[in-house]
Amino acid sequence: MWEDPIVSEVRQVREELAARFNFDVSAIFADLRASQAALGSRLIRRQRKTRVEPAATRDRDIPRLDPGR
């Protein structure tokens, strides 16, 4: 079976990262948060888009397949 070298590299790095933190997900995320905090203003924060929700249609306005019910 063909093996993608990029996927293999990502999996290898993931395994090394997990092993470095003794496979503790909380410790991995704590390290990521510390790394982000160290970058400070170099990180770009995405602006939230405000979405306008369409008006809800009422059930009684929807035609039914069986009008006898």
C-alpha positions as CSV (number, residue, x, y, z in Angstrom):
1,M,0.0,0.0,0.0
2,W,1.2,3.5,-0.8
3,E,2.2,5.6,2.1
4,D,2.0,9.4,2.0
5,P,5.3,10.9,3.4
6,I,3.6,14.0,4.7
7,V,1.1,12.0,6.7
8,S,3.9,9.8,8.0
9,E,5.8,12.8,9.2
10,V,2.8,14.3,10.9
11,R,2.1,11.1,12.7
12,Q,5.7,10.8,13.7
13,V,5.8,14.3,15.1
14,R,2.4,13.7,16.9
15,E,3.9,10.5,18.5
16,E,7.0,12.3,19.6
17,L,5.0,15.2,21.1
18,A,2.7,12.9,23.0
19,A,5.7,10.9,24.3
20,R,7.4,14.1,25.5
21,F,4.4,14.9,27.7
22,N,3.8,11.3,28.7
23,F,0.7,11.0,26.6
24,D,-1.1,13.5,28.9
25,V,-3.5,15.6,26.7
26,S,-3.9,18.3,29.4
27,A,-0.1,18.8,29.6
28,I,0.1,19.0,25.8
29,F,-2.6,21.7,25.7
30,A,-1.0,23.6,28.7
31,D,2.3,23.7,26.7
32,L,0.4,25.0,23.6
33,R,-1.2,27.7,25.6
34,A,2.1,28.7,27.1
35,S,3.6,28.8,23.6
36,Q,0.8,31.0,22.4
37,A,1.1,33.4,25.3
38,A,4.8,33.7,24.6
39,L,4.0,34.8,21.1
40,G,1.8,37.6,22.4
41,S,0.8,40.1,19.7
42,R,2.3,38.0,16.9
43,L,-0.8,35.9,16.8
44,I,-3.7,37.0,14.7
45,R,-7.1,36.9,16.3
46,R,-10.0,36.1,14.0
47,Q,-12.9,38.5,14.2
48,R,-16.2,36.9,14.8
49,K,-18.7,37.4,12.1
50,T,-22.2,38.3,13.1
51,R,-24.7,36.2,11.2
52,V,-28.3,37.2,10.7
53,E,-30.5,34.2,11.2
54,P,-33.3,33.8,8.7
55,A,-36.8,34.1,10.0
56,A,-38.2,30.8,11.2
57,T,-41.1,29.4,9.2
58,R,-44.0,28.2,11.1
59,D,-45.0,24.5,10.8
60,R,-48.5,25.3,9.8
61,D,-47.3,27.2,6.8
62,I,-45.5,24.1,5.4
63,P,-47.6,22.0,3.1
64,R,-48.0,18.5,4.2
65,L,-47.9,15.3,2.1
66,D,-51.0,13.9,3.7
67,P,-53.5,16.8,4.3
68,G,-56.1,14.4,5.8
69,R,-54.2,14.0,9.0
